[in-house]
Amino acid sequence: MHYISKLLAVAAFMLVAQTADAQPPARKNNPQKEKKAAGRVVNTALSERAKSQYPGTVTPNEVEWKRDVYRVLDLNVEENASLYYPVEPIGESVNLFTFLFRNIMSGNIVAYAYNLNGYESFTEESIIDPKNMLEDYRIYYEEKDGEIIVGKNDVPSAEVLSYYIKESHYYDQRTGTYGTRITAICPVLHRSDEFSSEVTKYPMFWLNYDEISPLLAQQSIMTSSLNNVSSMTLNDYFAKNAYKGEIYKTVNLRNLAIAQYCKDSAEVKKEQQKIEQQLKDFRTNIWSTKSVAEMRQDSINAASEAAKDSIGKAENPEKSEKKITRRERRSKEQKVKKSDKKREKKSESGNSKSTRVSVRRARR
């Protein structure tokens, strides 16, 4: 009897041990995903957990066609005003920069350096230290017990008057869908010097949109001046492309912004319209008889032709102007010929009618 009770005690002990080992690793180890950012510890557990709830925020790794463009969002434009107001926090309502700034300082999201070439790099080497960022842009702060404190009135949200965004247009052949989404965002500080009224623009840092989108989904903004109840989350605002911005650069082989290969503002505007039309044409022609490979080749050919034209204009601007005048002359000559033919037809028809009338009168 004593032997049986001993066996039962051993079995109970083994059962308890197996139950403890069967606990999920997350409970057993209580992991806190952490990321070091230039000496600071950044908690990314929230964003990783939230990302699983937003599967649409992940860009397909393998797509048949993709084109990346960079836009500038002017916050003075009505469609973008939701990102600027309120300039100072009103209760829980804050503008986009204040929201991003608070999360950077609290360690919820990571900021990456803005390179001189204008392209983003989301590597560990590009992570910036928030304290260095405050000093670089002369943002007043206090440090107490190792914690950096920035006052509500010291956040330069009123000076962030524009944003750079990277927009990816892609066609996923596996699902047969065309998508447009933001992959990066950069706040731009507009500041004038003490001895000059000229405004200088300072791109502050890049943010990986995939990393910040779960947090943006938790913050609402007002979207209408006529109906103050109308609102949506910041993530929905960007996902629905509710913003309005002009293209200032594309990902290209020569690594040039539009202003670098266009000689004046008129050419810049024309180039922007051409790129917008190319994106629109690809989207509308996806279901045409052309294959995706053929459309992709068409976009490559169009890009190479544009590069040749820009090089030719830079080398010999007079020659390009002569070509334009010849084309205009030819079109004018064709129009004149068409109008002459129409006149001849009208005169012939008029003569035929008059002869018929005269014949009938003669018969009477």
C-alpha positions in Angstrom: 0.0 0.0 0.0 2.9 2.3 0.9 4.5 1.4 -2.5 1.3 2.3 -4.4 1.0 5.7 -2.7 4.6 6.4 -3.6 3.9 5.6 -7.3 0.9 7.9 -7.3 3.0 10.8 -5.8 5.7 10.3 -8.5 3.1 10.3 -11.3 1.5 13.5 -9.9 4.9 15.2 -9.8 5.6 14.2 -13.4 2.2 15.5 -14.6 2.9 18.9 -13.0 6.3 19.1 -14.6 4.9 18.3 -18.1 2.2 20.9 -17.6 4.8 23.5 -16.8 6.9 22.6 -19.9 3.7 22.7 -22.1 3.2 26.4 -21.4 3.6 28.6 -24.5 7.1 30.0 -24.8 5.7 33.5 -24.6 4.3 32.9 -21.2 7.2 30.8 -19.9 9.9 33.2 -20.9 7.8 36.4 -21.0 9.8 37.8 -24.0 9.8 41.5 -24.6 11.0 42.1 -28.2 13.6 44.8 -28.0 15.6 46.7 -30.6 18.7 48.8 -29.8 18.6 52.2 -31.4 21.9 54.1 -31.0 22.2 53.2 -27.3 18.4 53.3 -26.6 16.1 50.4 -26.1 13.1 50.4 -28.4 10.1 48.2 -27.6 8.7 46.7 -30.9 6.5 44.1 -29.3 3.4 46.2 -29.9 4.1 46.8 -33.6 4.9 43.2 -34.3 1.7 42.0 -32.5 -0.3 44.6 -34.3 1.2 43.8 -37.7 -0.5 40.3 -37.6 -3.8 42.1 -37.4 -3.1 44.1 -40.6 -1.9 41.6 -43.2 -2.6 44.1 -46.0 0.3 46.3 -44.9 2.8 43.8 -46.1 4.1 44.4 -49.7 4.2 41.3 -51.9 7.9 40.2 -52.2 7.5 38.9 -55.7 5.5 41.1 -58.2 5.5 41.1 -62.0 5.7 44.9 -62.2 6.5 47.7 -59.8 7.3 51.4 -60.0 8.3 53.6 -57.1 7.7 57.3 -57.0 8.4 60.0 -54.5 5.8 62.7 -53.8 5.8 65.9 -51.7 2.7 66.6 -49.6 2.2 70.3 -49.1 0.2 70.8 -45.9 -1.2 74.1 -47.2 -3.3 72.0 -49.8 -6.8 71.3 -48.6 -6.6 67.5 -49.0 -3.5 67.4 -46.8 -4.7 69.8 -44.1 -5.8 66.9 -41.9 -2.1 66.1 -41.3 -1.4 69.6 -40.0 -4.3 70.5 -37.7 -4.5 70.9 -34.8 -1.1 72.5 -34.7 -1.1 72.2 -30.9 -2.7 69.2 -29.1 -6.4 69.6 -28.2 -7.3 66.8 -25.8 -6.5 63.5 -27.6 -6.4 65.3 -31.0 -2.9 65.8 -32.3 -1.4 66.3 -35.8 0.7 63.7 -37.6 4.1 65.1 -36.6 3.2 65.4 -32.9 2.0 61.8 -32.9 5.2 60.6 -34.6 7.4 62.7 -32.5 5.9 61.4 -29.2 6.3 57.8 -30.3 9.9 58.3 -31.4 10.8 59.8 -28.0 8.9 57.0 -26.1 10.7 54.4 -28.2 7.7 52.9 -29.9 9.0 53.6 -33.4 12.5 54.0 -34.9 13.6 56.9 -37.1 16.2 56.4 -39.9 18.7 59.0 -41.2 17.8 61.0 -44.3 20.7 60.5 -46.8 22.0 63.2 -49.1 20.9 61.1 -52.1 17.3 61.3 -50.9 16.7 57.6 -50.7 15.8 55.8 -47.6 17.8 53.0 -45.9 16.1 51.0 -43.2 19.2 49.3 -41.8 20.5 49.2 -38.3 23.4 51.5 -39.3 20.9 54.2 -40.4 19.0 54.3 -37.1 19.3 57.8 -35.5 19.5 58.7 -31.8 16.5 60.8 -30.8 18.8 62.9 -28.6 21.1 63.8 -31.5 18.0 64.6 -33.6 16.8 67.1 -30.9 20.2 68.8 -30.9 20.6 68.9 -34.7 17.3 70.7 -35.1 17.7 72.9 -32.0 14.6 71.4 -30.2 14.6 72.3 -26.6 14.6 69.4 -24.1 15.3 68.6 -20.5 16.9 65.5 -19.1 15.8 64.2 -15.7 17.0 60.9 -14.3 18.2 59.8 -17.7 14.8 60.5 -19.3 14.5 63.1 -22.1 11.5 65.4 -21.7 10.2 67.7 -24.4 7.6 70.2 -23.5 4.3 70.4 -25.4 5.1 73.8 -26.8 8.6 72.8 -27.8 7.5 70.2 -30.3 8.1 71.9 -33.7 4.8 70.7 -35.2 4.0 74.1 -36.6 7.2 74.2 -38.6 6.6 70.8 -40.4 4.7 72.1 -43.4 5.3 69.2 -45.8 6.2 65.5 -46.0 8.1 63.4 -48.5 6.5 60.0 -49.1 7.6 57.0 -51.2 4.7 55.5 -53.1 4.9 52.0 -54.6 2.7 51.1 -57.6 2.7 47.3 -58.3 0.9 44.5 -60.1 0.8 41.2 -58.3 0.3 38.5 -61.0 -0.4 35.8 -58.4 -3.6 37.5 -57.2 -4.2 39.5 -60.3 -4.4 42.8 -58.4 -3.0 46.3 -58.8 -2.0 48.1 -55.7 -0.7 51.5 -54.6 0.7 51.9 -51.1 3.2 54.1 -49.1 6.4 52.4 -48.0 8.2 55.4 -46.4 7.5 58.9 -45.0 9.7 61.8 -44.1 8.6 65.0 -42.2 10.2 68.2 -43.7 10.9 71.1 -41.4 10.4 74.6 -42.9 12.6 77.2 -41.1 13.9 80.7 -41.8 17.3 81.9 -40.5 17.6 84.7 -37.9 19.1 87.1 -40.5 17.0 86.1 -43.5 13.3 85.7 -44.4 14.1 82.9 -46.9 12.7 79.6 -45.8 15.0 76.6 -45.9 13.6 73.0 -46.0 15.2 70.3 -43.7 14.1 66.7 -44.3 14.3 65.3 -40.8 14.3 61.5 -41.0 12.7 58.6 -42.8 10.1 56.3 -41.2 9.4 52.7 -42.4 5.6 52.8 -43.0 5.3 49.1 -42.2 6.7 49.8 -38.7 4.4 52.7 -38.0 1.2 51.7 -39.6 -0.2 49.7 -36.6 0.3 52.8 -34.5 -1.3 55.0 -37.1 -4.3 52.8 -37.1 -4.9 53.8 -33.4 -4.9 57.6 -34.1 -7.9 59.4 -35.7 -7.9 62.7 -37.6 -10.7 65.0 -38.7 -11.3 64.8 -42.5 -13.9 67.5 -43.2 -14.3 71.2 -42.4 -18.0 71.0 -43.0 -18.7 68.0 -40.8 -16.5 68.0 -37.7 -17.6 64.5 -36.8 -16.2 63.0 -40.0 -13.0 61.2 -39.2 -10.7 58.3 -40.1 -7.5 56.8 -38.8 -4.2 58.0 -40.1 -3.6 54.5 -41.5 -6.8 54.6 -43.4 -6.0 58.1 -44.7 -2.8 56.9 -46.3 -4.2 53.5 -47.3 -7.0 55.2 -49.3 -4.6 57.7 -50.9 -6.7 60.6 -49.5 -3.7 62.9 -49.8 -2.6 65.0 -52.8 1.0 65.4 -53.8 3.2 66.1 -56.8 5.9 63.6 -57.9 9.4 65.1 -57.5 11.4 61.9 -58.1 11.2 58.3 -59.3 13.5 55.4 -58.8 15.6 55.5 -61.9 18.9 54.2 -63.2 20.5 57.7 -63.3 19.4 58.5 -59.7 18.1 61.9 -60.7 15.2 64.0 -59.4 12.9 65.5 -62.0 14.3 69.0 -61.3 17.8 67.7 -62.1 17.1 66.8 -65.7 14.4 69.4 -66.6 15.6 72.9 -67.4 12.7 74.9 -66.0 9.4 74.7 -64.1 7.4 74.2 -67.3 9.4 71.1 -68.2 9.1 69.8 -64.6 5.3 70.1 -64.8 5.2 68.4 -68.1 7.4 65.5 -66.8 5.2 65.1 -63.8 2.1 64.9 -65.9 3.8 62.3 -68.2 4.7 60.0 -65.2 1.2 60.3 -63.8 -0.2 59.3 -67.3 2.2 56.4 -67.5 1.0 55.0 -64.1 -2.7 55.6 -65.2 -2.2 53.9 -68.5 -0.6 50.8 -66.9 -3.4 50.5 -64.5 -6.2 50.8 -67.1 -4.4 48.5 -69.6 -3.8 45.6 -67.2 -6.9 43.8 -68.6 -6.0 44.5 -72.2 -4.8 42.0 -74.8 -1.2 42.9 -74.0 0.6 40.6 -71.6 2.1 42.0 -68.4 5.6 41.4 -69.9 4.8 43.5 -73.0 3.4 46.3 -70.8 6.5 46.1 -68.7 8.7 46.4 -71.8 6.6 49.4 -73.0 7.3 51.1 -69.7 11.0 50.4 -70.0 11.1 51.7 -73.6 9.2 54.8 -72.5 11.7 55.4 -69.7 14.7 55.0 -72.0 13.2 57.3 -74.6 12.6 59.9 -71.9 16.2 59.6 -70.8 17.5 60.0 -74.4 15.3 63.1 -74.8 16.6 64.7 -71.6 20.2 63.9 -72.6 19.7 65.3 -76.1 18.1 68.5 -74.8 20.9 69.0 -72.3 23.6 68.6 -75.1 21.9 70.6 -77.9 18.9 72.6 -76.7 18.7 74.6 -80.0 18.3 71.4 -82.0 15.4 70.2 -79.8 13.7 73.6 -80.3 14.0 73.3 -84.1 12.5 69.8 -84.0 9.5 71.1 -82.1 9.0 74.0 -84.5 9.1 71.5 -87.5 6.5 69.3 -85.8 4.3 72.3 -85.2 4.7 73.4 -88.9 3.8 69.9 -90.1 0.7 69.8 -88.0 -0.4 73.2 -89.2 0.1 72.2 -92.8 -2.0 69.1 -92.3 -4.7 71.1 -90.7 -4.7 73.6 -93.7 -4.9 70.7 -96.2 -7.9 69.2 -94.3 -9.7 72.5 -94.3 -9.0 73.0 -98.0 -10.5 69.6 -98.8 -13.6 70.3 -96.8 -14.1 73.6 -98.7 -13.7 71.8 -102.0 -16.3 69.2 -101.1 -18.7 71.9 -100.0 -18.2 73.9 -103.2 -18.7 70.7 -105.3 -21.9 69.8 -103.4 -23.2 73.4 -103.8 -22.5 73.4 -107.6 -24.3 70.1 -108.1 -27.4 71.4 -106.2 -27.5 74.5 -108.3 -27.2 72.6 -111.6 -30.1 70.3 -110.6 -32.3 73.3 -109.9 -31.6 74.9 -113.2 -32.3 71.7 -115.1 -35.7 71.4 -113.4 -36.6 75.0 -114.2 -35.6 74.5 -117.8 -37.9 71.5 -118.1 -40.9 73.5 -116.8 
